[in-house]
Amino acid sequence: MTIKLAESLRNKDLRTAGLLMNINHRLLSAIGVSTPKVDMIVNTAVKKGAYGAKLTGAGGGGSIIALVEENKLEKVKSSLEKKIKKIFISSIVEDGVKTI
């Protein structure tokens, strides 16, 4: 699934990437890694326009990542701000992480 997601992002196929994120989150939730609050935050992001969202990190900690097109970013962000403390906005870049 990770390889398919990477290919989707490389090909700018956000619909497929979002679908894969949603599937992955549901699988993680089914095995008990998620929490009801994390599930609610993921569902809110998707309902407000994210292509997909999933928990990130070790699970249970309340962190998610959502794939949102720029024109829907404000709507998703404002909906999430009512439910969570911090939101970090990032973008997909071709080069990935570089160190100096």
Secondary structure, 3 states (H helix, E strand, C coil): CHHHHHHHHHCCCHHHHHHHHHHHHHHHHHCCCCCHHHHHHHHHHHHCCCCEEEECCCCCCCCEEEECCHHHHHHHHHHHHCCCCCCCCCCCCCCCCCCC
